[in-house]
Amino acid sequence: MLEQPQQFYDAEGRGHDMPMQQETIERRIADQMMPVNDLHTTLRNVRSTVLCEERAHQESNLKKSGCLNQHRLECDREAEEEGR
């Protein structure tokens, strides 16, 4: 197995070599990647939720503006009819 030297320091601050097997390194990297992947998944879910809420808000605003435009047209028609 491949070994890559690692350095660790004891309580007195002295450096020591600590050989580490490639398998151990790969396991540690995989363990460190799990929280990164979890964060990525969480961010993707939050983004999806925000986009859905934004779309719903825009649709709501369009409906409101459509109702206001319809009301304005009806008021204009009534004003025209009263003016005749």
Buried (B, 14 or more C-beta within 10 A) or exposed (E): EEEEEEEEEEEEEEEEEEEBEEEBBEEEEEEEEEEEEEEEEEEEEEEEEEEEEEEEEEEEEEEEEEEEEEEEEEEEEEEEEEEE
